[in-house]
């Protein structure tokens, strides 16, 4: 593949295009309230004119209730906000906007540097509105029943603070209150049950990597390094699969008092572990990080597929629903590994190649929003595929409902590619011969 030779500015332009596409298709005020922002969980385009029943291989005719919901989404965009609530999708939307905002900052933080044009709000301003919208939509609180959801928001607001500080934007006091409330939740979830780790939900019957790793990363970034290290050590002792070199999903207490391990492997579980290892540093953690990158490269990649112009291999993707975010999350932390000079050159090059090749595949497989699918201002925005290894016109044909999670995943991956390229030539693997 030739993604490593693509100029940094080109990847920044691609990430800006993804930002415009996602915010344009999904973003809006919460119930028309000023000073708020939120994303609908589904965007529903119109079916192409003249098409009746779907062709073979496309989705079957939907029940009447689903057709009414689709019509409602098209007629009243804010109605999408009344559909099922996905707190953690919105938290990653904050993170994506922060990524874009940091690039705007690097461009001078001027109106001309804004991803959506000088007359539109900056990405950082939208992210701040989004945190407000999340609290309002979540019944005037940032607390919910899942500790992993809350950890993602805590991490996102921590990054948003950096952006707010450097651009002299308001909101830092609000963000600090958010993190203070969430830190209390994490403290209650990190117990000695099962030997350590973090509970996944307030049912407190399951501890897993998706909660423990981002909480560890949050603690590491907020000065509680000893607690963060103990969580990583628990993961290594309880959920690390030595044979595969990857972290399993979770563990619960069995009826006989034994520990039962859920052995599912997901791409996103590896990402925040990698981020926490890099944040804490030290020889042991950095060696684990390098080994983890190698295992991801060996075991979590798939062929890009003959239908994708990018070719080669890409990170595997985990489908729709919550799984639609998983690979984007992994790419976020692989980009950090690619830019970390403490890692061996081979590990950095592998991390960079995984990000760039997957981003190239998402970009090559995108499809434009057709003029007949949406109103004129949205024509030309892009829809990205559910899977990097397949083109979007196969996974999201015109008229199909498009899930927010999958579009955030592609946007995160493109932002990660822009991060890798901005780190300079040392982070970019040489072209394949």
C-alpha positions as CSV (number, residue, x, y, z in Angstrom):
1,X,0.0,0.0,0.0
2,X,1.1,3.6,-0.5
3,X,-0.6,5.2,2.5
4,X,2.7,5.9,4.2
5,X,3.7,8.2,1.4
6,X,0.6,10.3,1.6
7,X,1.3,13.8,2.8
8,X,0.3,14.9,6.3
9,X,-1.8,17.7,4.9
10,X,-3.8,15.2,2.8
11,X,-4.6,13.1,5.9
12,X,-5.6,16.2,7.7
13,X,-7.9,17.1,4.8
14,X,-9.4,13.6,4.9
15,X,-10.0,13.8,8.7
16,X,-11.7,17.2,8.2
17,X,-13.9,15.7,5.6
18,X,-14.9,12.9,8.0
19,X,-15.6,15.5,10.7
20,X,-17.8,17.5,8.3
21,X,-19.6,14.3,7.3
22,X,-20.3,13.1,10.8
23,X,-21.3,16.4,12.3
24,X,-23.4,17.2,9.2
25,X,-25.3,14.0,9.1
26,X,-25.7,13.3,12.8
27,X,-25.0,16.5,14.8
28,X,-27.7,18.9,16.0
29,X,-28.9,20.8,19.0
30,X,-30.6,18.8,21.7
31,X,-34.3,19.4,21.2
32,X,-33.4,22.8,19.6
33,X,-31.9,24.1,22.8
34,X,-29.2,26.7,22.2
35,X,-25.7,26.0,23.5
36,X,-26.2,22.3,23.2
37,X,-25.0,19.7,20.7
38,X,-25.6,15.9,20.4
39,X,-25.6,13.3,17.8
40,X,-28.5,11.2,16.6
41,X,-27.6,7.5,16.8
42,X,-28.9,6.8,13.3
43,X,-29.0,8.8,10.1
44,X,-31.7,7.7,7.6
45,X,-31.3,8.7,4.0
46,X,-34.0,8.5,1.4
47,X,-34.1,5.5,-0.9
48,X,-33.1,6.3,-4.5
49,X,-36.0,7.4,-6.6
50,X,-37.8,4.6,-8.4
51,X,-36.5,1.8,-6.3
52,X,-38.9,-0.6,-4.8
53,X,-38.1,-3.8,-2.9
54,X,-34.4,-4.2,-2.1
55,X,-32.2,-6.3,-4.4
56,X,-30.9,-9.7,-3.3
57,X,-28.2,-9.3,-0.7
58,X,-29.7,-6.0,0.6
59,X,-31.7,-5.6,3.8
60,X,-35.2,-7.1,3.7
61,X,-38.3,-5.0,3.8
62,X,-38.6,-3.5,7.3
63,X,-41.6,-3.7,9.6
64,X,-44.1,-0.8,9.5
65,X,-42.8,0.6,12.8
66,X,-39.3,0.8,11.5
67,X,-40.4,2.5,8.4
68,X,-42.3,5.1,10.4
69,X,-39.2,5.7,12.5
70,X,-37.2,6.2,9.4
71,X,-39.7,8.7,8.0
72,X,-39.7,10.5,11.4
73,X,-35.9,10.8,11.3
74,X,-36.0,12.3,7.9
75,X,-38.8,14.7,8.6
76,X,-37.7,15.8,12.1
77,X,-33.9,15.4,12.7
78,X,-34.2,16.1,16.4
79,X,-36.5,13.1,16.7
80,X,-33.5,10.9,16.3
81,X,-32.4,12.1,19.8
82,X,-35.5,10.5,21.3
83,X,-34.4,7.1,20.0
84,X,-32.3,4.8,22.2
85,X,-29.6,6.6,24.2
86,X,-25.9,5.5,23.7
87,X,-23.9,7.5,26.3
88,X,-20.6,6.1,25.3
89,X,-21.0,6.8,21.6
90,X,-21.4,10.4,22.5
91,X,-18.3,10.3,24.7
92,X,-16.3,9.1,21.7
93,X,-17.9,11.9,19.6
94,X,-16.4,14.3,22.2
95,X,-13.0,12.7,21.7
96,X,-13.2,12.9,17.9
97,X,-14.1,16.6,18.1
98,X,-11.1,17.1,20.4
99,X,-8.9,15.4,17.8
100,X,-10.2,17.9,15.2
101,X,-9.9,20.8,17.6
102,X,-6.2,20.0,18.3
103,X,-5.5,20.1,14.5
104,X,-7.3,23.4,14.4
105,X,-5.1,24.6,17.2
106,X,-2.0,23.5,15.3
107,X,-3.3,25.5,12.3
108,X,-3.4,28.7,14.5
109,X,-6.9,28.3,16.1
110,X,-8.2,30.9,13.7
111,X,-11.6,30.9,12.0
112,X,-9.9,30.0,8.8
113,X,-8.5,26.8,10.4
114,X,-12.0,25.5,11.4
115,X,-12.9,22.1,9.9
116,X,-16.3,23.3,8.7
117,X,-15.5,26.8,7.6
118,X,-14.8,30.2,9.2
119,X,-18.5,30.9,9.9
120,X,-19.1,27.7,11.8
121,X,-18.2,26.9,15.5
122,X,-14.8,25.4,16.1
123,X,-14.5,21.7,16.9
124,X,-13.6,22.5,20.5
125,X,-16.7,24.7,20.9
126,X,-18.9,21.9,19.5
127,X,-17.2,19.4,21.9
128,X,-18.0,21.7,24.9
129,X,-21.6,22.0,23.8
130,X,-21.7,18.2,23.4
131,X,-20.7,17.6,27.0
132,X,-23.5,20.0,28.0
133,X,-25.9,18.1,25.8
134,X,-24.9,14.8,27.2
135,X,-25.6,15.9,30.8
136,X,-29.0,17.2,29.8
137,X,-29.9,14.2,27.8
138,X,-28.7,11.9,30.6
139,X,-31.3,13.3,33.0
140,X,-29.1,16.2,34.3
141,X,-26.2,13.9,35.4
142,X,-23.1,12.4,33.9
143,X,-23.4,9.3,36.0
144,X,-24.9,6.1,34.5
145,X,-24.9,2.4,35.2
146,X,-21.7,1.4,33.3
147,X,-18.3,2.3,34.5
148,X,-16.7,1.9,31.1
149,X,-19.1,4.5,29.6
150,X,-18.2,7.0,32.3
151,X,-14.5,6.3,31.8
152,X,-14.6,7.2,28.2
153,X,-16.3,10.5,29.0
154,X,-13.7,11.2,31.8
155,X,-10.9,10.7,29.3
156,X,-12.5,12.8,26.7
157,X,-13.1,15.8,29.0
158,X,-9.5,15.5,30.2
159,X,-8.4,16.0,26.7
160,X,-11.0,18.7,26.1
161,X,-9.4,20.6,29.0
162,X,-6.1,20.8,27.3
163,X,-7.8,22.2,24.2
164,X,-9.8,24.7,26.3
165,X,-6.7,25.9,28.1
166,X,-4.7,26.5,24.9
167,X,-7.5,28.3,23.1
168,X,-8.7,30.1,26.2
169,X,-12.2,28.7,25.9
170,X,-14.5,28.4,28.9
171,X,-15.7,25.1,30.2
172,X,-12.8,23.8,32.2
173,X,-14.5,24.3,35.6
174,X,-17.5,22.3,34.2
175,X,-15.2,19.6,32.9
176,X,-13.5,19.4,36.3
177,X,-16.8,18.9,38.0
178,X,-17.6,16.1,35.5
179,X,-14.4,14.3,36.2
180,X,-14.7,14.7,40.0
181,X,-18.2,13.1,39.9
182,X,-16.9,10.3,37.7
183,X,-13.7,9.7,39.7
184,X,-15.9,8.9,42.7
185,X,-17.7,6.3,40.6
186,X,-14.4,4.7,39.6
187,X,-13.2,4.5,43.1
188,X,-16.3,2.6,44.1
189,X,-15.9,0.2,41.2
190,X,-12.2,-0.7,41.8
191,X,-12.4,-3.3,44.6
192,X,-10.5,-6.4,45.8
193,X,-13.2,-8.7,44.5
194,X,-11.7,-11.2,42.1
195,X,-8.3,-9.9,43.1
196,X,-8.7,-6.4,41.7
197,X,-9.8,-4.7,38.6
198,X,-12.9,-2.6,37.9
199,X,-16.5,-3.6,37.7
200,X,-18.2,-3.2,34.4
201,X,-21.6,-2.1,35.7
202,X,-23.4,-1.3,38.9
203,X,-24.7,-4.9,39.0
204,X,-21.1,-5.5,40.3
205,X,-21.0,-9.1,39.1
206,X,-18.4,-8.8,36.3
207,X,-15.0,-7.2,36.0
208,X,-13.6,-6.6,32.5
209,X,-11.0,-5.1,30.3
210,X,-13.3,-2.5,28.8
211,X,-13.8,-0.9,32.2
212,X,-10.5,-1.6,33.9
213,X,-8.2,-0.3,31.1
214,X,-9.8,3.1,30.5
215,X,-10.1,3.7,34.2
216,X,-6.4,2.8,34.6
217,X,-5.6,5.3,31.8
218,X,-7.7,7.9,33.5
219,X,-5.9,7.3,36.8
220,X,-2.5,7.4,35.1
221,X,-3.3,10.8,33.4
222,X,-4.6,12.3,36.7
223,X,-1.6,11.5,38.9
224,X,-2.8,8.2,40.5
225,X,-0.1,6.2,39.0
226,X,0.1,3.5,41.7
227,X,-3.6,2.7,41.4
228,X,-3.3,2.7,37.6
229,X,-0.4,0.2,37.7
230,X,-2.3,-2.1,40.1
231,X,-5.2,-2.2,37.6
232,X,-2.8,-3.0,34.7
233,X,-1.1,-5.7,36.8
234,X,-4.5,-7.3,37.6
235,X,-5.3,-7.3,33.8
236,X,-2.0,-8.9,33.1
237,X,-2.5,-11.6,35.8
238,X,-6.2,-12.3,35.2
239,X,-7.1,-11.5,31.6
240,X,-3.9,-11.6,29.5
241,X,-3.8,-14.6,27.2
242,X,-0.1,-15.7,27.1
243,X,-0.5,-17.8,24.0
244,X,-2.1,-15.0,21.9
245,X,-0.5,-12.0,23.6
246,X,-3.9,-10.3,23.8
247,X,-6.3,-9.3,26.6
248,X,-9.5,-11.2,27.0
249,X,-12.8,-9.7,27.8
250,X,-13.6,-10.2,31.5
251,X,-14.0,-12.4,34.6
252,X,-16.8,-13.2,37.0
253,X,-17.1,-15.2,40.2
254,X,-18.4,-18.7,39.6
255,X,-21.0,-20.5,41.7
256,X,-18.2,-22.5,43.4
257,X,-16.2,-19.4,44.3
258,X,-13.9,-19.9,41.3
259,X,-13.0,-17.2,38.7
260,X,-14.7,-17.7,35.4
261,X,-13.0,-15.9,32.5
262,X,-14.9,-14.7,29.5
263,X,-12.5,-15.4,26.6
264,X,-13.9,-13.3,23.9
265,X,-11.3,-11.1,22.1
266,X,-12.1,-7.6,20.9
267,X,-10.0,-5.1,19.2
268,X,-10.9,-2.2,21.5
269,X,-9.9,-4.0,24.6
270,X,-6.3,-3.8,23.4
271,X,-6.4,0.0,22.8
272,X,-6.8,1.5,26.3
273,X,-4.4,-1.1,27.8
274,X,-1.8,0.0,25.2
275,X,-2.6,3.7,26.1
276,X,-2.2,3.0,29.9
277,X,1.1,1.1,29.4
278,X,2.5,4.0,27.4
279,X,1.2,6.6,29.9
280,X,2.9,4.9,32.9
281,X,6.1,4.0,31.0
282,X,9.0,2.1,32.5
283,X,10.8,-0.8,31.0
284,X,8.3,-3.5,31.9
285,X,5.3,-1.6,30.7
286,X,7.0,-0.5,27.5
287,X,8.0,-4.1,26.7
288,X,4.4,-5.1,27.2
289,X,3.3,-2.3,24.9
290,X,5.6,-3.4,22.1
291,X,4.6,-7.0,22.5
292,X,0.9,-6.0,22.4
293,X,1.4,-4.1,19.1
294,X,3.0,-7.2,17.6
295,X,0.1,-9.4,18.7
296,X,-2.4,-7.0,17.3
297,X,-0.6,-7.1,14.0
298,X,-0.4,-10.9,13.9
299,X,-3.9,-11.8,15.1
300,X,-6.3,-8.9,14.7
301,X,-5.9,-8.1,11.0
302,X,-7.8,-9.3,7.9
303,X,-7.4,-9.0,4.2
304,X,-8.8,-5.6,2.9
305,X,-10.8,-7.5,0.3
306,X,-11.0,-7.5,-3.4
307,X,-13.9,-5.0,-3.3
308,X,-11.7,-2.3,-1.6
309,X,-9.3,-0.3,-3.8
310,X,-6.8,0.0,-0.9
311,X,-5.8,-3.7,-0.9
312,X,-3.5,-5.3,1.6
313,X,-4.4,-6.1,5.2
314,X,-6.4,-4.0,7.7
315,X,-7.5,-4.2,11.3
316,X,-10.6,-6.3,11.6
317,X,-13.8,-4.5,12.5
318,X,-16.5,-5.8,14.9
319,X,-19.7,-5.0,13.0
320,X,-22.5,-2.6,14.0
321,X,-24.0,-1.5,17.3
322,X,-21.4,-1.0,20.0
323,X,-18.9,-3.0,18.0
324,X,-19.0,-0.3,15.4
325,X,-16.6,1.8,17.6
326,X,-14.1,-0.9,18.5
327,X,-11.5,-0.7,15.9
328,X,-11.5,3.1,15.9
329,X,-10.7,3.1,19.6
330,X,-7.7,0.7,18.9
331,X,-6.4,3.0,16.2
332,X,-6.5,6.0,18.6
333,X,-4.0,4.3,20.9
334,X,-1.9,2.7,18.1
335,X,-1.3,6.2,16.9
336,X,0.2,7.0,20.3
337,X,2.4,4.0,20.0
338,X,3.6,5.0,16.5
339,X,4.7,8.4,17.9
340,X,6.4,7.1,21.1
341,X,10.2,7.2,20.8
342,X,10.6,4.9,23.8
343,X,9.3,2.0,21.8
344,X,11.5,-0.1,19.5
345,X,11.5,1.1,15.9
346,X,9.8,-2.1,14.7
347,X,6.9,-1.7,17.1
348,X,6.4,1.9,16.1
349,X,6.5,1.1,12.4
350,X,4.0,-1.8,12.9
351,X,1.6,0.5,14.8
352,X,1.9,3.2,12.1
353,X,1.2,0.7,9.3
354,X,-1.9,-0.7,11.1
355,X,-3.3,2.8,11.4
356,X,-2.4,4.0,8.0
357,X,-3.5,0.9,6.1
358,X,-6.8,0.8,7.9
359,X,-7.4,4.5,7.4
360,X,-6.6,4.2,3.7
361,X,-9.1,1.4,3.4
362,X,-11.8,3.4,5.1
363,X,-11.1,6.3,2.8
364,X,-10.9,4.3,-0.4
365,X,-14.2,2.5,0.5
366,X,-16.3,5.6,1.3
367,X,-19.2,6.6,-0.7
368,X,-20.7,10.1,-1.2
369,X,-24.2,11.0,0.1
370,X,-26.2,11.1,-3.1
371,X,-28.2,14.2,-4.1
372,X,-31.4,12.1,-3.8
373,X,-30.6,10.9,-0.3
374,X,-30.5,14.1,1.6
375,X,-31.0,17.9,1.3
376,X,-28.5,19.8,-0.9
377,X,-26.2,20.9,2.0
378,X,-25.4,17.3,2.8
379,X,-24.7,16.1,-0.8
380,X,-21.1,15.2,-1.1
381,X,-20.6,14.3,2.5
382,X,-19.3,10.8,2.9
383,X,-20.6,7.6,4.5
384,X,-17.9,5.1,5.6
385,X,-18.2,1.4,5.7
386,X,-18.9,-0.8,8.7
387,X,-15.8,-2.8,7.8
388,X,-12.5,-1.3,6.6
389,X,-12.2,-4.4,4.4
390,X,-15.5,-3.7,2.5
391,X,-16.7,-0.7,0.5
392,X,-19.5,1.4,2.0
393,X,-21.8,0.9,-1.0
394,X,-22.0,-2.7,0.1
395,X,-22.5,-2.3,3.8
396,X,-24.5,1.0,3.6
397,X,-26.3,1.1,0.3
398,X,-28.3,4.3,-0.5
399,X,-31.3,4.5,1.7
400,X,-30.0,2.2,4.4
401,X,-30.0,3.4,8.1
402,X,-26.4,4.4,9.0
403,X,-25.2,4.0,12.6
404,X,-23.3,6.8,14.3
405,X,-20.8,4.3,15.9
406,X,-19.5,3.1,12.6
407,X,-19.0,6.6,11.3
408,X,-17.2,7.7,14.5
409,X,-15.0,4.7,14.0
410,X,-13.9,5.8,10.5
411,X,-13.4,9.4,11.7
412,X,-11.3,8.2,14.7
413,X,-9.1,6.1,12.3
414,X,-8.6,9.0,9.9
415,X,-7.7,11.3,12.9
416,X,-5.3,8.6,14.0
417,X,-3.7,8.6,10.6
418,X,-3.3,12.4,10.7
419,X,-1.6,12.0,14.1
420,X,0.8,9.4,12.8
421,X,1.8,11.6,9.8
422,X,2.2,14.7,12.0
423,X,4.7,12.8,14.2
424,X,7.2,13.0,11.3
425,X,9.0,10.4,9.1
426,X,10.3,8.4,12.0
427,X,6.8,7.2,12.8
428,X,6.0,6.2,9.2
429,X,6.9,2.7,7.9
430,X,8.8,2.6,4.6
431,X,6.8,1.7,1.5
432,X,6.4,-2.0,0.8
433,X,8.7,-3.3,-1.9
